[in-house]
Amino acid sequence: MFNPTINLNHSQEALDALSPELRQAINLSYFSGFTNAQIAGLLGVTIEVVEERLREGFAALAG
């Protein structure tokens, strides 16, 4: 079972290891509560791009 909860003791270090694009998507979604559509509008990309960045980012954080 996939658990997207981030260990807060290591969250900043793990986030810093991500590319700026992945980190920005995760910050806007997970920490700021924006929807994928809102993030797409803010960043000027498609929802599919946002979804891919979130998938890649969370996969990297999960190890």
All heavy atoms as TSV, in Angstrom:
chain	resi	resn	atom	element	x	y	z
A	1	MET	N	N	0.844	-1.185	0.000
A	1	MET	CA	C	0.000	0.000	0.000
A	1	MET	C	C	0.883	1.240	0.000
A	1	MET	O	O	1.804	1.353	0.794
A	1	MET	CB	C	-0.896	-0.033	1.238
A	1	MET	CG	C	-1.682	1.251	1.438
A	1	MET	SD	S	-2.651	1.287	2.937
A	1	MET	CE	C	-4.198	0.794	2.248
A	2	PHE	N	N	0.585	2.166	-0.887
A	2	PHE	CA	C	1.344	3.404	-0.989
A	2	PHE	C	C	0.860	4.385	0.054
A	2	PHE	O	O	-0.323	4.628	0.204
A	2	PHE	CB	C	1.188	4.002	-2.385
A	2	PHE	CG	C	1.848	5.341	-2.538
A	2	PHE	CD1	C	3.230	5.443	-2.545
A	2	PHE	CD2	C	1.100	6.479	-2.662
A	2	PHE	CE1	C	3.846	6.666	-2.683
A	2	PHE	CE2	C	1.705	7.717	-2.802
A	2	PHE	CZ	C	3.084	7.798	-2.808
A	3	ASN	N	N	1.790	4.947	0.823
A	3	ASN	CA	C	1.453	5.946	1.830
A	3	ASN	C	C	2.185	7.233	1.472
A	3	ASN	O	O	3.391	7.316	1.615
A	3	ASN	CB	C	1.884	5.465	3.225
A	3	ASN	CG	C	1.496	6.445	4.311
A	3	ASN	OD1	O	1.057	7.559	4.035
A	3	ASN	ND2	N	1.651	6.035	5.546
A	4	PRO	N	N	1.440	8.274	0.998
A	4	PRO	CA	C	2.102	9.504	0.555
A	4	PRO	C	C	2.557	10.417	1.673
A	4	PRO	O	O	3.069	11.491	1.431
A	4	PRO	CB	C	1.018	10.186	-0.285
A	4	PRO	CG	C	-0.252	9.730	0.324
A	4	PRO	CD	C	0.015	8.302	0.775
A	5	THR	N	N	2.407	10.010	2.927
A	5	THR	CA	C	2.826	10.844	4.039
A	5	THR	C	C	4.341	11.020	4.013
A	5	THR	O	O	5.087	10.068	3.864
A	5	THR	CB	C	2.404	10.214	5.383
A	5	THR	OG1	O	0.999	10.030	5.356
A	5	THR	CG2	C	2.780	11.109	6.540
A	6	ILE	N	N	4.783	12.246	4.155
A	6	ILE	CA	C	6.210	12.558	4.134
A	6	ILE	C	C	6.720	12.641	5.566
A	6	ILE	O	O	6.113	13.282	6.414
A	6	ILE	CB	C	6.458	13.895	3.415
A	6	ILE	CG1	C	6.000	13.799	1.963
A	6	ILE	CG2	C	7.920	14.297	3.496
A	6	ILE	CD1	C	6.000	15.121	1.246
A	7	ASN	N	N	7.821	11.984	5.862
A	7	ASN	CA	C	8.443	12.085	7.166
A	7	ASN	C	C	8.956	13.506	7.332
A	7	ASN	O	O	9.864	13.945	6.631
A	7	ASN	CB	C	9.593	11.074	7.265
A	7	ASN	CG	C	10.270	11.100	8.602
A	7	ASN	OD1	O	10.220	12.084	9.344
A	7	ASN	ND2	N	10.923	10.004	8.937
A	8	LEU	N	N	8.379	14.249	8.255
A	8	LEU	CA	C	8.713	15.663	8.396
A	8	LEU	C	C	10.150	15.897	8.833
A	8	LEU	O	O	10.714	16.953	8.555
A	8	LEU	CB	C	7.747	16.339	9.362
A	8	LEU	CG	C	6.301	16.414	8.888
A	8	LEU	CD1	C	5.429	17.077	9.951
A	8	LEU	CD2	C	6.194	17.160	7.577
A	9	ASN	N	N	10.773	14.939	9.482
A	9	ASN	CA	C	12.169	15.097	9.881
A	9	ASN	C	C	13.098	15.181	8.681
A	9	ASN	O	O	14.160	15.782	8.739
A	9	ASN	CB	C	12.614	13.935	10.774
A	9	ASN	CG	C	11.923	13.951	12.112
A	9	ASN	OD1	O	11.547	15.005	12.617
A	9	ASN	ND2	N	11.725	12.783	12.691
A	10	HIS	N	N	12.687	14.578	7.598
A	10	HIS	CA	C	13.541	14.526	6.416
A	10	HIS	C	C	12.912	15.228	5.213
A	10	HIS	O	O	13.469	15.192	4.132
A	10	HIS	CB	C	13.835	13.071	6.043
A	10	HIS	CG	C	14.462	12.302	7.156
A	10	HIS	ND1	N	15.760	12.507	7.551
A	10	HIS	CD2	C	13.968	11.361	7.981
A	10	HIS	CE1	C	16.034	11.711	8.570
A	10	HIS	NE2	N	14.971	11.014	8.850
A	11	SER	N	N	11.775	15.862	5.410
A	11	SER	CA	C	11.038	16.404	4.276
A	11	SER	C	C	11.802	17.497	3.544
A	11	SER	O	O	11.831	17.497	2.313
A	11	SER	CB	C	9.662	16.909	4.696
A	11	SER	OG	O	9.770	17.992	5.591
A	12	GLN	N	N	12.402	18.434	4.245
A	12	GLN	CA	C	13.102	19.519	3.553
A	12	GLN	C	C	14.299	18.990	2.787
A	12	GLN	O	O	14.538	19.380	1.646
A	12	GLN	CB	C	13.532	20.610	4.529
A	12	GLN	CG	C	14.045	21.857	3.835
A	12	GLN	CD	C	12.989	22.478	2.919
A	12	GLN	OE1	O	11.869	22.734	3.335
A	12	GLN	NE2	N	13.355	22.716	1.680
A	13	GLU	N	N	15.026	18.095	3.392
A	13	GLU	CA	C	16.185	17.494	2.724
A	13	GLU	C	C	15.748	16.727	1.481
A	13	GLU	O	O	16.364	16.841	0.417
A	13	GLU	CB	C	16.888	16.561	3.705
A	13	GLU	CG	C	18.175	15.984	3.234
A	13	GLU	CD	C	18.818	15.158	4.331
A	13	GLU	OE1	O	19.195	15.722	5.370
A	13	GLU	OE2	O	18.918	13.933	4.137
A	14	ALA	N	N	14.661	15.976	1.599
A	14	ALA	CA	C	14.158	15.208	0.461
A	14	ALA	C	C	13.638	16.130	-0.629
A	14	ALA	O	O	13.888	15.906	-1.818
A	14	ALA	CB	C	13.070	14.254	0.924
A	15	LEU	N	N	12.929	17.171	-0.243
A	15	LEU	CA	C	12.415	18.126	-1.227
A	15	LEU	C	C	13.547	18.846	-1.938
A	15	LEU	O	O	13.479	19.090	-3.144
A	15	LEU	CB	C	11.485	19.141	-0.564
A	15	LEU	CG	C	10.105	18.627	-0.185
A	15	LEU	CD1	C	9.395	19.638	0.705
A	15	LEU	CD2	C	9.288	18.320	-1.420
A	16	ASP	N	N	14.586	19.189	-1.214
A	16	ASP	CA	C	15.728	19.881	-1.816
A	16	ASP	C	C	16.417	19.032	-2.875
A	16	ASP	O	O	17.051	19.573	-3.783
A	16	ASP	CB	C	16.740	20.287	-0.748
A	16	ASP	CG	C	16.252	21.426	0.132
A	16	ASP	OD1	O	15.282	22.116	-0.259
A	16	ASP	OD2	O	16.836	21.626	1.209
A	17	ALA	N	N	16.290	17.718	-2.771
A	17	ALA	CA	C	16.924	16.817	-3.727
A	17	ALA	C	C	16.144	16.726	-5.044
A	17	ALA	O	O	16.678	16.249	-6.042
A	17	ALA	CB	C	17.083	15.428	-3.118
A	18	LEU	N	N	14.901	17.206	-5.056
A	18	LEU	CA	C	14.082	17.159	-6.265
A	18	LEU	C	C	14.456	18.296	-7.209
A	18	LEU	O	O	14.983	19.322	-6.793
A	18	LEU	CB	C	12.603	17.298	-5.902
A	18	LEU	CG	C	11.974	16.221	-5.043
A	18	LEU	CD1	C	10.535	16.594	-4.710
A	18	LEU	CD2	C	12.042	14.860	-5.713
A	19	SER	N	N	14.091	18.118	-8.466
A	19	SER	CA	C	14.270	19.208	-9.427
A	19	SER	C	C	13.329	20.351	-9.034
A	19	SER	O	O	12.319	20.126	-8.365
A	19	SER	CB	C	13.937	18.739	-10.846
A	19	SER	OG	O	12.546	18.544	-10.989
A	20	PRO	N	N	13.648	21.570	-9.440
A	20	PRO	CA	C	12.782	22.705	-9.087
A	20	PRO	C	C	11.332	22.524	-9.544
A	20	PRO	O	O	10.409	22.904	-8.830
A	20	PRO	CB	C	13.438	23.891	-9.795
A	20	PRO	CG	C	14.855	23.497	-9.961
A	20	PRO	CD	C	14.854	22.003	-10.153
A	21	GLU	N	N	11.124	21.925	-10.712
A	21	GLU	CA	C	9.771	21.731	-11.225
A	21	GLU	C	C	8.969	20.770	-10.363
A	21	GLU	O	O	7.801	21.010	-10.062
A	21	GLU	CB	C	9.809	21.219	-12.673
A	21	GLU	CG	C	10.344	22.212	-13.662
A	21	GLU	CD	C	11.874	22.220	-13.748
A	21	GLU	OE1	O	12.534	21.340	-13.141
A	21	GLU	OE2	O	12.406	23.113	-14.423
A	22	LEU	N	N	9.589	19.669	-9.963
A	22	LEU	CA	C	8.900	18.689	-9.122
A	22	LEU	C	C	8.634	19.268	-7.736
A	22	LEU	O	O	7.546	19.106	-7.177
A	22	LEU	CB	C	9.714	17.396	-9.008
A	22	LEU	CG	C	10.025	16.660	-10.308
A	22	LEU	CD1	C	10.791	15.381	-10.021
A	22	LEU	CD2	C	8.774	16.394	-11.108
A	23	ARG	N	N	9.619	19.948	-7.187
A	23	ARG	CA	C	9.484	20.551	-5.857
A	23	ARG	C	C	8.363	21.595	-5.848
A	23	ARG	O	O	7.549	21.640	-4.930
A	23	ARG	CB	C	10.818	21.166	-5.425
A	23	ARG	CG	C	10.808	21.726	-4.026
A	23	ARG	CD	C	12.197	22.147	-3.541
A	23	ARG	NE	N	12.902	23.021	-4.458
A	23	ARG	CZ	C	13.967	22.662	-5.176
A	23	ARG	NH1	N	14.477	21.461	-5.074
A	23	ARG	NH2	N	14.545	23.527	-5.979
A	24	GLN	N	N	8.304	22.409	-6.888
A	24	GLN	CA	C	7.276	23.444	-6.968
A	24	GLN	C	C	5.878	22.816	-7.038
A	24	GLN	O	O	4.962	23.268	-6.348
A	24	GLN	CB	C	7.529	24.308	-8.203
A	24	GLN	CG	C	6.562	25.450	-8.364
A	24	GLN	CD	C	6.894	26.276	-9.592
A	24	GLN	OE1	O	7.157	25.721	-10.665
A	24	GLN	NE2	N	6.893	27.577	-9.431
A	25	ALA	N	N	5.704	21.784	-7.836
A	25	ALA	CA	C	4.399	21.126	-7.947
A	25	ALA	C	C	3.972	20.537	-6.615
A	25	ALA	O	O	2.822	20.679	-6.195
A	25	ALA	CB	C	4.447	20.042	-9.026
A	26	ILE	N	N	4.891	19.884	-5.918
A	26	ILE	CA	C	4.562	19.285	-4.625
A	26	ILE	C	C	4.256	20.362	-3.595
A	26	ILE	O	O	3.294	20.244	-2.827
A	26	ILE	CB	C	5.687	18.346	-4.156
A	26	ILE	CG1	C	5.673	17.091	-5.028
A	26	ILE	CG2	C	5.530	17.990	-2.672
A	26	ILE	CD1	C	6.783	16.127	-4.767
A	27	ASN	N	N	5.044	21.414	-3.563
A	27	ASN	CA	C	4.774	22.497	-2.613
A	27	ASN	C	C	3.394	23.103	-2.836
A	27	ASN	O	O	2.650	23.342	-1.878
A	27	ASN	CB	C	5.844	23.590	-2.707
A	27	ASN	CG	C	7.112	23.235	-1.974
A	27	ASN	OD1	O	7.082	22.509	-0.984
A	27	ASN	ND2	N	8.233	23.735	-2.450
A	28	LEU	N	N	3.048	23.355	-4.086
A	28	LEU	CA	C	1.753	23.964	-4.388
A	28	LEU	C	C	0.590	23.018	-4.075
A	28	LEU	O	O	-0.443	23.443	-3.568
A	28	LEU	CB	C	1.691	24.399	-5.852
A	28	LEU	CG	C	2.568	25.589	-6.218
A	28	LEU	CD1	C	2.615	25.769	-7.730
A	28	LEU	CD2	C	2.069	26.858	-5.531
A	29	SER	N	N	0.771	21.741	-4.337
A	29	SER	CA	C	-0.302	20.772	-4.116
A	29	SER	C	C	-0.386	20.317	-2.664
A	29	SER	O	O	-1.400	20.527	-1.996
A	29	SER	CB	C	-0.073	19.552	-5.020
A	29	SER	OG	O	-1.034	18.558	-4.756
A	30	TYR	N	N	0.664	19.704	-2.194
A	30	TYR	CA	C	0.646	19.046	-0.883
A	30	TYR	C	C	0.667	20.047	0.270
A	30	TYR	O	O	-0.069	19.898	1.238
A	30	TYR	CB	C	1.845	18.104	-0.786
A	30	TYR	CG	C	1.809	17.173	0.396
A	30	TYR	CD1	C	1.055	16.005	0.344
A	30	TYR	CD2	C	2.527	17.446	1.550
A	30	TYR	CE1	C	1.016	15.133	1.414
A	30	TYR	CE2	C	2.499	16.581	2.629
A	30	TYR	CZ	C	1.747	15.426	2.558
A	30	TYR	OH	O	1.713	14.569	3.619
A	31	PHE	N	N	1.484	21.057	0.176
A	31	PHE	CA	C	1.645	21.984	1.291
A	31	PHE	C	C	0.740	23.211	1.210
A	31	PHE	O	O	0.347	23.756	2.230
A	31	PHE	CB	C	3.106	22.426	1.425
A	31	PHE	CG	C	4.027	21.281	1.768
A	31	PHE	CD1	C	4.923	20.804	0.835
A	31	PHE	CD2	C	3.976	20.678	3.011
A	31	PHE	CE1	C	5.769	19.742	1.139
A	31	PHE	CE2	C	4.813	19.616	3.327
A	31	PHE	CZ	C	5.708	19.147	2.388
A	32	SER	N	N	0.402	23.662	-0.018
A	32	SER	CA	C	-0.428	24.862	-0.163
A	32	SER	C	C	-1.881	24.551	-0.498
A	32	SER	O	O	-2.720	25.441	-0.438
A	32	SER	CB	C	0.158	25.791	-1.233
A	32	SER	OG	O	1.442	26.227	-0.827
A	33	GLY	N	N	-2.170	23.323	-0.883
A	33	GLY	CA	C	-3.553	22.902	-1.084
A	33	GLY	C	C	-4.191	23.293	-2.404
A	33	GLY	O	O	-5.401	23.214	-2.548
A	34	PHE	N	N	-3.400	23.691	-3.394
A	34	PHE	CA	C	-3.959	24.021	-4.695
A	34	PHE	C	C	-4.372	22.747	-5.424
A	34	PHE	O	O	-3.759	21.695	-5.258
A	34	PHE	CB	C	-2.942	24.770	-5.565
A	34	PHE	CG	C	-2.696	26.189	-5.132
A	34	PHE	CD1	C	-1.563	26.514	-4.396
A	34	PHE	CD2	C	-3.585	27.205	-5.458
A	34	PHE	CE1	C	-1.324	27.816	-3.994
A	34	PHE	CE2	C	-3.354	28.514	-5.067
A	34	PHE	CZ	C	-2.229	28.821	-4.330
A	35	THR	N	N	-5.411	22.854	-6.257
A	35	THR	CA	C	-5.804	21.733	-7.104
A	35	THR	C	C	-4.857	21.642	-8.288
A	35	THR	O	O	-4.130	22.598	-8.599
A	35	THR	CB	C	-7.237	21.912	-7.633
A	35	THR	OG1	O	-7.258	23.033	-8.532
A	35	THR	CG2	C	-8.241	22.108	-6.510
A	36	ASN	N	N	-4.910	20.499	-8.974
A	36	ASN	CA	C	-4.062	20.340	-10.155
A	36	ASN	C	C	-4.399	21.386	-11.214
A	36	ASN	O	O	-3.510	21.918	-11.869
A	36	ASN	CB	C	-4.215	18.935	-10.731
A	36	ASN	CG	C	-3.602	17.877	-9.830
A	36	ASN	OD1	O	-3.054	18.183	-8.783
A	36	ASN	ND2	N	-3.707	16.629	-10.235
A	37	ALA	N	N	-5.684	21.697	-11.368
A	37	ALA	CA	C	-6.091	22.707	-12.349
A	37	ALA	C	C	-5.557	24.090	-11.962
A	37	ALA	O	O	-5.102	24.851	-12.824
A	37	ALA	CB	C	-7.609	22.738	-12.477
A	38	GLN	N	N	-5.605	24.412	-10.686
A	38	GLN	CA	C	-5.071	25.695	-10.229
A	38	GLN	C	C	-3.563	25.777	-10.455
A	38	GLN	O	O	-3.043	26.805	-10.884
A	38	GLN	CB	C	-5.391	25.914	-8.753
A	38	GLN	CG	C	-6.860	26.161	-8.481
A	38	GLN	CD	C	-7.185	26.131	-7.000
A	38	GLN	OE1	O	-6.627	25.335	-6.237
A	38	GLN	NE2	N	-8.108	26.990	-6.584
A	39	ILE	N	N	-2.867	24.695	-10.155
A	39	ILE	CA	C	-1.415	24.663	-10.358
A	39	ILE	C	C	-1.087	24.830	-11.835
A	39	ILE	O	O	-0.192	25.591	-12.197
A	39	ILE	CB	C	-0.808	23.354	-9.804
A	39	ILE	CG1	C	-1.004	23.275	-8.294
A	39	ILE	CG2	C	0.675	23.245	-10.162
A	39	ILE	CD1	C	-0.704	21.917	-7.701
A	40	ALA	N	N	-1.832	24.152	-12.693
A	40	ALA	CA	C	-1.609	24.272	-14.129
A	40	ALA	C	C	-1.763	25.722	-14.572
A	40	ALA	O	O	-0.942	26.235	-15.338
A	40	ALA	CB	C	-2.578	23.364	-14.893
A	41	GLY	N	N	-2.781	26.391	-14.068
A	41	GLY	CA	C	-2.986	27.791	-14.415
A	41	GLY	C	C	-1.872	28.684	-13.906
A	41	GLY	O	O	-1.409	29.581	-14.618
A	42	LEU	N	N	-1.441	28.446	-12.682
A	42	LEU	CA	C	-0.366	29.252	-12.103
A	42	LEU	C	C	0.945	29.090	-12.867
A	42	LEU	O	O	1.694	30.052	-13.047
A	42	LEU	CB	C	-0.135	28.864	-10.636
A	42	LEU	CG	C	-1.195	29.299	-9.635
A	42	LEU	CD1	C	-0.964	28.595	-8.294
A	42	LEU	CD2	C	-1.147	30.799	-9.458
A	43	LEU	N	N	1.227	27.865	-13.285
A	43	LEU	CA	C	2.507	27.571	-13.924
A	43	LEU	C	C	2.459	27.687	-15.445
A	43	LEU	O	O	3.503	27.621	-16.103
A	43	LEU	CB	C	2.982	26.167	-13.536
A	43	LEU	CG	C	3.179	25.908	-12.045
A	43	LEU	CD1	C	3.648	24.467	-11.815
A	43	LEU	CD2	C	4.142	26.906	-11.446
A	44	GLY	N	N	1.262	27.810	-16.008
A	44	GLY	CA	C	1.147	27.902	-17.460
A	44	GLY	C	C	1.449	26.604	-18.174
A	44	GLY	O	O	2.025	26.608	-19.263
A	45	VAL	N	N	1.083	25.483	-17.535
A	45	VAL	CA	C	1.275	24.162	-18.137
A	45	VAL	C	C	-0.065	23.440	-18.131
A	45	VAL	O	O	-1.031	23.904	-17.545
A	45	VAL	CB	C	2.342	23.336	-17.379
A	45	VAL	CG1	C	3.703	24.019	-17.419
A	45	VAL	CG2	C	1.921	23.081	-15.936
A	46	THR	N	N	-0.113	22.278	-18.767
A	46	THR	CA	C	-1.351	21.504	-18.785
A	46	THR	C	C	-1.522	20.732	-17.477
A	46	THR	O	O	-0.547	20.513	-16.739
A	46	THR	CB	C	-1.362	20.498	-19.951
A	46	THR	OG1	O	-0.320	19.535	-19.737
A	46	THR	CG2	C	-1.166	21.197	-21.292
A	47	ILE	N	N	-2.737	20.305	-17.222
A	47	ILE	CA	C	-3.009	19.483	-16.038
A	47	ILE	C	C	-2.201	18.188	-16.106
A	47	ILE	O	O	-1.694	17.712	-15.089
A	47	ILE	CB	C	-4.512	19.197	-15.904
A	47	ILE	CG1	C	-5.257	20.496	-15.576
A	47	ILE	CG2	C	-4.782	18.137	-14.842
A	47	ILE	CD1	C	-6.761	20.368	-15.549
A	48	GLU	N	N	-2.044	17.648	-17.307
A	48	GLU	CA	C	-1.268	16.410	-17.465
A	48	GLU	C	C	0.180	16.600	-17.030
A	48	GLU	O	O	0.764	15.698	-16.404
A	48	GLU	CB	C	-1.334	15.916	-18.918
A	48	GLU	CG	C	-2.697	15.424	-19.341
A	48	GLU	CD	C	-3.688	16.529	-19.711
A	48	GLU	OE1	O	-3.266	17.698	-19.874
A	48	GLU	OE2	O	-4.886	16.229	-19.818
A	49	VAL	N	N	0.752	17.751	-17.314
A	49	VAL	CA	C	2.121	18.037	-16.888
A	49	VAL	C	C	2.183	18.106	-15.366
A	49	VAL	O	O	3.098	17.558	-14.740
A	49	VAL	CB	C	2.646	19.345	-17.529
A	49	VAL	CG1	C	3.945	19.799	-16.886
A	49	VAL	CG2	C	2.831	19.165	-19.028
A	50	VAL	N	N	1.208	18.759	-14.756
A	50	VAL	CA	C	1.160	18.839	-13.291
A	50	VAL	C	C	1.047	17.438	-12.700
A	50	VAL	O	O	1.777	17.087	-11.763
A	50	VAL	CB	C	-0.024	19.718	-12.818
A	50	VAL	CG1	C	-0.190	19.643	-11.309
A	50	VAL	CG2	C	0.162	21.157	-13.274
A	51	GLU	N	N	0.152	16.632	-13.232
A	51	GLU	CA	C	-0.032	15.268	-12.717
A	51	GLU	C	C	1.253	14.457	-12.831
A	51	GLU	O	O	1.625	13.723	-11.905
A	51	GLU	CB	C	-1.161	14.577	-13.468
A	51	GLU	CG	C	-2.518	15.171	-13.141
A	51	GLU	CD	C	-3.631	14.679	-14.040
A	51	GLU	OE1	O	-3.338	14.055	-15.096
A	51	GLU	OE2	O	-4.797	14.935	-13.699
A	52	GLU	N	N	1.956	14.591	-13.946
A	52	GLU	CA	C	3.222	13.864	-14.134
A	52	GLU	C	C	4.284	14.343	-13.150
A	52	GLU	O	O	5.011	13.530	-12.562
A	52	GLU	CB	C	3.719	14.020	-15.570
A	52	GLU	CG	C	5.021	13.298	-15.850
A	52	GLU	CD	C	4.936	11.786	-15.674
A	52	GLU	OE1	O	3.837	11.215	-15.761
A	52	GLU	OE2	O	5.994	11.179	-15.427
A	53	ARG	N	N	4.373	15.642	-12.943
A	53	ARG	CA	C	5.344	16.169	-11.975
A	53	ARG	C	C	5.041	15.677	-10.573
A	53	ARG	O	O	5.957	15.335	-9.814
A	53	ARG	CB	C	5.356	17.690	-12.022
A	53	ARG	CG	C	5.982	18.250	-13.283
A	53	ARG	CD	C	5.942	19.756	-13.324
A	53	ARG	NE	N	6.479	20.261	-14.582
A	53	ARG	CZ	C	6.544	21.536	-14.899
A	53	ARG	NH1	N	6.123	22.466	-14.052
A	53	ARG	NH2	N	7.034	21.903	-16.055
A	54	LEU	N	N	3.770	15.627	-10.211
A	54	LEU	CA	C	3.405	15.131	-8.886
A	54	LEU	C	C	3.723	13.650	-8.747
A	54	LEU	O	O	4.258	13.217	-7.723
A	54	LEU	CB	C	1.921	15.398	-8.603
A	54	LEU	CG	C	1.548	16.864	-8.407
A	54	LEU	CD1	C	0.036	17.028	-8.347
A	54	LEU	CD2	C	2.207	17.433	-7.168
A	55	ARG	N	N	3.410	12.865	-9.781
A	55	ARG	CA	C	3.738	11.431	-9.749
A	55	ARG	C	C	5.232	11.219	-9.580
A	55	ARG	O	O	5.673	10.438	-8.723
A	55	ARG	CB	C	3.268	10.743	-11.028
A	55	ARG	CG	C	1.874	10.196	-10.992
A	55	ARG	CD	C	1.602	9.268	-12.169
A	55	ARG	NE	N	1.729	9.940	-13.453
A	55	ARG	CZ	C	0.764	10.626	-14.044
A	55	ARG	NH1	N	-0.395	10.752	-13.476
A	55	ARG	NH2	N	0.970	11.192	-15.225
A	56	GLU	N	N	6.005	11.899	-10.403
A	56	GLU	CA	C	7.465	11.759	-10.338
A	56	GLU	C	C	8.018	12.232	-8.986
A	56	GLU	O	O	8.891	11.581	-8.410
A	56	GLU	CB	C	8.131	12.568	-11.451
A	56	GLU	CG	C	7.997	11.974	-12.825
A	56	GLU	CD	C	8.745	12.795	-13.863
A	56	GLU	OE1	O	9.780	13.403	-13.540
A	56	GLU	OE2	O	8.261	12.824	-15.006
A	57	GLY	N	N	7.500	13.349	-8.507
A	57	GLY	CA	C	7.984	13.899	-7.237
A	57	GLY	C	C	7.684	12.993	-6.073
A	57	GLY	O	O	8.565	12.710	-5.251
A	58	PHE	N	N	6.442	12.524	-5.976
A	58	PHE	CA	C	6.086	11.638	-4.868
A	58	PHE	C	C	6.793	10.296	-4.966
A	58	PHE	O	O	7.180	9.715	-3.943
A	58	PHE	CB	C	4.570	11.468	-4.752
A	58	PHE	CG	C	3.885	12.657	-4.135
A	58	PHE	CD1	C	2.914	13.342	-4.828
A	58	PHE	CD2	C	4.218	13.094	-2.861
A	58	PHE	CE1	C	2.268	14.440	-4.264
A	58	PHE	CE2	C	3.592	14.173	-2.287
A	58	PHE	CZ	C	2.619	14.862	-2.990
A	59	ALA	N	N	7.000	9.816	-6.182
A	59	ALA	CA	C	7.751	8.566	-6.347
A	59	ALA	C	C	9.179	8.730	-5.864
A	59	ALA	O	O	9.734	7.863	-5.184
A	59	ALA	CB	C	7.728	8.121	-7.808
A	60	ALA	N	N	9.787	9.869	-6.180
A	60	ALA	CA	C	11.162	10.132	-5.728
A	60	ALA	C	C	11.219	10.249	-4.207
A	60	ALA	O	O	12.155	9.756	-3.572
A	60	ALA	CB	C	11.701	11.401	-6.374
A	61	LEU	N	N	10.220	10.887	-3.614
A	61	LEU	CA	C	10.206	11.037	-2.156
A	61	LEU	C	C	9.981	9.695	-1.461
A	61	LEU	O	O	10.498	9.470	-0.364
A	61	LEU	CB	C	9.116	12.025	-1.734
A	61	LEU	CG	C	9.367	13.480	-2.111
A	61	LEU	CD1	C	8.133	14.320	-1.763
A	61	LEU	CD2	C	10.599	14.030	-1.450
A	62	ALA	N	N	9.206	8.835	-2.100
A	62	ALA	CA	C	8.922	7.522	-1.515
A	62	ALA	C	C	10.124	6.595	-1.579
A	62	ALA	O	O	10.216	5.632	-0.834
A	62	ALA	CB	C	7.729	6.878	-2.219
A	63	GLY	N	N	11.066	6.935	-2.469
A	63	GLY	CA	C	12.284	6.141	-2.570
A	63	GLY	C	C	12.126	5.098	-3.578
A	63	GLY	O	O	12.591	4.167	-3.876
